Amino acid sequence: MSKLVKNMLVDDLKRRLRDVNEVVVVSLGKLDGQKTSQLRQALRKKRIHLQLVKNSLARRATLETPLAPAFDRTEGMLAIAWGGEDVVDLAKELDRVSGIADYQGFEFRGGALDGARLGPADVKSVAKWPSRTEQLSILSGQISSLGRTLAGQVVSAGGTLAGQVKSRIEDLEKAAGASPE
């Protein structure tokens, strides 16, 4: 491959990965062209991009970016995946794909998350994290439970104080009504 073609490929990959902050690097094993196309189609429906890339070209394209650690200690022809709702969504979908018998040989090689390198085991553990939607649901539940607890405590203390004030007023009214003037 000529230097001009390599530079064009690197520039294209840089353009595609411009706003990407996390990637997962996979090996497609012995998947043929038809299986790879089916895989790409299935992932595209979930807004996940999968691109075969030569390791050295990917390394050049991601140089001085947060994605660079993904290509440390990798060799040969790889595929990079990015997209989805968030990195957890991406990892979960790729983990699901790795378990499908039709895509035997599909395996994690690593990735990058917030400028840190992920190993294959790390990608699998990210797939077990709650997704962004689940995290927001958990967070809103925790926030509203604190609000409910605080409101309950204020109402309870306020109710006790109001009861005491009412009782004192009644005592004063009785005392005022019983004393002859």
Helices and strands as residue ranges (DSSP letters): H 3-16, E 22-27, H 33-44, E 48-54, H 55-61, G 68-71, E 77-83, H 87-98, G 101-103, E 107-113, E 116-118, H 120-126, H 132-178
